[in-house]
Amino acid sequence: MNANRIIDMIVRQVMRRLVTRGVDKGFDLADRATRKPGQQSQARDPQTDRRMAQSAGGQSPSMKQAKQLTRQMRRFMRF
């Protein structure tokens, strides 16, 4: 593998992370802009928090699967 391919690979990973962060920030900004004053975002819904606390270990099964998948993906995404 030559140096050009290594540099391209690193630049691609950095750009992917930057674009992902930018999209996340854009969605957060759009959420705040469309929310009425005094209204909480859906992520901090008290009813959802209560349901999460009642489930086993404080996490829903789908959340556990998502965390497990994230851990598995990290192993392959490191450079």
N, C-alpha and C positions, 0 to 999 in steps of 0.2 A: 504494500500500500504506500503510495507516495504522499508527500506532504500536502499537495493540493487537495487530495481527497479527504485527508484528515481535517484540514482547515474548513473545507466545505461542510463536513459532517458537524463540526462544532458550531459553525455559523448557523446551520439549519436548526440545531437544537436550541440555541439561544433565541433565534427568531421565533420558533414555535412557542417557547415560554413567554416571550414578550407579547406576542399576539394573544395568547390565552389570557394573560393578565389584563391586557387592554380590553378584551371582550368582556371579561368579568367585571371590570370597573365600569364599562359602558352600561351593562345591565343593571348594576347597582345604582348608577346615576339615574338611569331611566326609571327605576323603581322609586327612588326618592322624589323624582320630579312629578310622577303621576300620583303619588300618595297624598292624601289630604292631610292638613296639619293635625297633629295629635293622633293620627292613625299609625299603628305599628305595622311593620312589614310582616309578610306571611311567615317568614322564617322564625320570627319570635312570637308566634301565636301561643298564648298560654295553654290552650286546649291541647295543642300538639305537644307541648312540653310535658303536660300531665300524662298523655298517652305514652310518651317515650319513657318517662320515669316508671310507669306501671309495667312496662314490658321487661322481659328477662334481661338483667344486666343494664338496664337503662337505654337499650338500643333495640330498635325493631329488627326483625330478621333480614329485611332488605338492606338496612344500614350495615349490618354485620357483613353481609355478602359484598357490599360495595367496598368496605374497608379491606376485606380480604383480597378482592380483585385489585385494589389499588396497591397493596403490598406486593402482590405477584407481578404487577406491571412495572413497578419500580426496579425490580431485579433486572428486567430486560432493557430499561430505558437509560441506565447509567452509561456514562462514557468514560 
